[in-house]
Amino acid sequence: MCELFALSSLAPTTVTLSLAEFARHGGATADNTDGWGIAFYDGPDLNLIRDPRPAHDSPWVAFTAAQRLRGDLVLSHIRKATQGRVRLANTQPYRRELGGRMHAFIHNGDLDVAALALPPGAAHHPVGDTDSERAFCLLLARLAPLWRAKTDGGGAPSLAARRDVFAAFAADMRAAGVANMIYADGDALFVHAHKRKQADGTVRPPGLHMLERRCDVGADGEEVVHPHAQGLDLSGGGQLVTLFASVPLTGEPWRPLDEGTVLVARDGALTGRAIRPA
């Protein structure tokens, strides 16, 4: 199955080591050979790289590392095609504009297309032919009223309201199939963990894992680095990072997420309580 990777950080960071291991799952150590992509947020906009070739062989992985691209919200996806041809239009992350900022989405799983009907007058429609992109368009249709109603001259709607819409959407997607999803709106990262095909061939939780890293600045001004902070650019002061991945990317203690868990991360830390199905 496809694999997902994402992070939220207090300050923009590179993902060099995590990306190198993640890319190996795109054809070297796992059979996810149908394309890959990565999005780095810069305020309300994002820098998006997509390639329908396997991540393991893609020159864009080396380019990303060499250019030391960074962001405080990062989403990446390596694809194993189940719905839709292998082509650029079907390569994630997907992005769309809503409310004057770019929104991005990645998904791992299979969804029943019959459950993904767009409402009349929906502003966003798929360019490719995957269930994942159609699900993203449906999510944006549900979020659109919040963004149209905001009155603060360019800011985002209430985080709690956005979380509630995402959580309700995630519950619907669980009923439609396998739905590990990560969505970002330039302000926060919204994560839904479900289940996925495991190494033994069974489809079961966990669908996602989480890792929290931190780097503090001591009283003497020296950095006090948490032992799980390798692979991050920690220059310029304290750093908080929360990472999510389909499978652990390092030997650190990644935490498996329970089926149906919805989390929100902003500025490198989890925000509010986790939402779990009853």
Residue pairs with C-beta under 8 A, 6 or more apart in sequence:
1 32
1 80
1 82
1 108
1 109
1 178
1 196
1 197
1 246
2 32
2 77
2 78
2 79
2 80
2 92
2 107
2 108
2 109
2 246
3 22
3 25
3 26
3 30
3 32
3 77
3 78
3 108
3 245
3 246
3 247
4 75
4 76
4 77
4 106
4 107
4 108
4 180
4 182
4 208
4 244
4 245
4 246
5 15
5 18
5 19
5 22
5 74
5 75
5 76
5 77
5 243
5 244
5 245
5 246
5 249
6 73
6 74
6 75
6 76
6 106
6 182
6 184
6 189
6 191
6 243
6 244
6 245
7 13
7 15
7 18
7 73
7 74
7 189
7 241
7 242
7 243
7 244
8 72
8 73
8 188
8 189
8 241
8 242
8 265
8 266
8 267
8 268
8 269
9 71
9 72
9 73
9 74
9 232
9 239
9 240
9 241
9 242
9 267
9 268
10 72
10 238
10 239
10 240
10 241
10 267
10 268
10 269
11 72
11 236
11 237
11 239
11 268
12 42
12 70
12 71
12 72
13 70
13 71
13 72
13 74
13 232
13 233
13 239
13 241
14 65
14 68
14 69
14 70
14 232
14 233
15 38
15 70
15 74
15 76
15 231
16 65
16 68
16 231
17 230
17 231
17 250
18 231
18 243
18 245
18 249
18 250
19 38
19 61
19 64
19 65
19 76
20 61
20 65
21 249
21 250
22 55
22 76
22 78
22 245
22 249
23 36
23 55
23 56
23 58
23 61
23 78
24 30
24 55
24 56
25 32
25 55
25 78
25 247
26 32
26 33
26 36
26 54
26 55
26 56
26 58
26 78
27 33
27 54
27 55
27 56
27 57
28 56
31 80
32 54
32 55
32 78
32 79
32 80
33 54
33 56
33 80
34 52
34 54
34 79
34 80
34 81
34 86
35 50
35 51
35 52
35 53
35 54
35 55
35 78
35 79
35 81
35 86
35 88
35 90
35 91
35 92
36 50
36 51
36 53
36 54
36 55
36 58
36 61
36 76
36 77
36 78
36 79
36 91
37 48
37 49
37 50
37 51
37 76
37 77
37 91
37 92
37 93
38 48
38 49
38 64
38 74
38 75
38 76
38 77
38 93
39 46
39 47
39 48
39 49
39 71
39 74
39 75
39 76
39 93
39 95
39 104
39 184
40 46
40 47
40 69
40 70
40 71
40 73
40 74
41 71
41 72
41 73
41 74
41 102
41 104
41 184
41 186
42 71
43 186
44 100
44 101
44 102
44 186
45 101
45 102
45 186
46 71
46 73
46 95
46 102
46 104
46 186
47 69
47 71
48 93
48 95
48 104
49 60
49 63
49 64
50 88
50 91
50 92
50 93
51 58
51 60
51 88
51 91
52 86
52 87
52 88
52 90
52 91
55 61
55 78
68 233
70 233
72 267
72 268
73 184
73 186
73 188
73 189
75 93
75 104
75 105
75 106
75 182
75 184
75 189
76 93
76 106
77 91
77 92
77 93
77 106
77 107
77 108
79 86
79 90
79 91
79 92
81 90
82 110
83 110
83 113
83 129
83 130
83 131
83 132
84 90
84 128
84 129
84 130
84 131
85 129
87 128
89 127
89 128
89 129
90 128
90 129
90 130
90 133
92 105
92 106
92 107
92 132
92 133
93 104
93 105
93 106
94 104
94 105
94 106
94 132
94 133
94 136
95 102
95 103
95 104
95 105
96 102
96 103
96 124
96 136
96 137
96 140
97 103
98 123
98 124
98 140
98 143
98 144
98 147
98 185
99 147
99 148
99 150
99 156
99 157
100 154
101 156
101 185
101 186
101 187
102 186
103 140
103 143
103 183
103 184
103 185
103 186
104 183
104 184
105 132
105 135
105 136
105 139
105 181
105 182
105 183
105 184
106 132
106 181
106 182
106 183
107 131
107 132
107 135
107 136
107 179
107 180
107 181
108 178
108 180
108 181
108 196
108 207
108 246
109 177
109 178
109 179
109 180
109 194
109 196
109 207
110 131
110 177
110 178
111 131
111 132
111 134
111 135
111 173
111 176
111 177
111 178
111 179
112 131
112 176
112 177
113 131
113 134
115 172
115 173
115 175
115 176
115 177
116 131
116 134
116 135
116 138
116 176
117 138
118 125
118 134
118 137
118 138
118 141
119 141
122 137
122 138
122 141
123 140
123 141
123 144
124 136
124 137
124 140
124 141
125 137
126 133
126 134
126 137
127 133
131 177
135 173
135 179
135 181
136 183
138 169
139 165
139 166
139 169
139 183
142 165
142 168
142 169
143 162
143 165
143 166
143 185
146 157
146 158
146 161
146 162
146 165
147 156
147 157
149 157
150 156
150 157
156 162
156 185
156 186
156 187
156 188
159 187
159 188
159 264
159 266
159 271
159 272
160 272
162 185
162 188
162 190
163 190
163 262
163 264
163 272
163 275
166 183
166 190
166 192
166 262
166 264
167 192
167 262
167 275
170 179
170 181
170 192
170 260
170 262
171 260
171 277
173 179
173 181
173 192
173 194
174 194
174 260
174 277
178 194
178 195
178 196
178 203
178 207
179 192
179 194
180 192
180 193
180 194
180 195
180 196
180 207
180 208
180 246
181 191
181 192
181 194
182 189
182 190
182 191
182 192
182 244
183 189
183 190
184 190
187 266
188 264
188 265
188 266
188 271
189 242
189 244
189 264
189 265
189 266
190 262
190 263
190 264
191 208
191 210
191 244
191 257
191 261
191 262
191 263
191 264
191 265
192 260
192 261
192 262
193 205
193 206
193 207
193 208
193 257
193 258
193 259
193 260
193 261
193 262
193 263
194 205
194 207
194 208
194 259
194 260
195 203
195 204
195 205
195 206
195 207
195 259
196 203
196 206
196 207
196 246
197 203
198 204
205 256
205 257
205 258
205 259
206 256
206 257
206 258
206 259
207 246
207 257
207 259
208 244
208 245
208 246
208 256
208 257
209 244
209 245
209 246
209 247
209 248
209 254
209 255
209 256
209 257
210 242
210 243
210 244
210 254
210 255
210 257
210 263
211 228
211 242
211 243
211 244
211 245
211 248
211 250
211 252
211 253
211 254
211 255
212 228
212 240
212 241
212 242
212 243
212 269
212 270
213 226
213 228
213 229
213 232
213 239
213 240
213 241
213 242
213 243
214 226
214 229
214 238
214 239
214 240
214 241
215 223
215 224
215 225
215 226
215 229
215 232
215 234
215 238
215 239
215 240
216 223
216 224
216 225
216 226
216 238
217 223
217 224
217 237
217 238
218 224
223 234
223 237
223 238
225 234
228 252
228 253
229 239
230 250
231 250
232 239
232 241
239 268
240 267
240 268
240 269
241 268
242 265
242 268
242 269
242 270
243 249
245 254
248 254
257 263
258 276
259 277
260 276
260 277
261 274
261 275
261 276
262 274
262 275
262 276
263 270
263 274
263 275
264 270
264 271
264 272
265 271
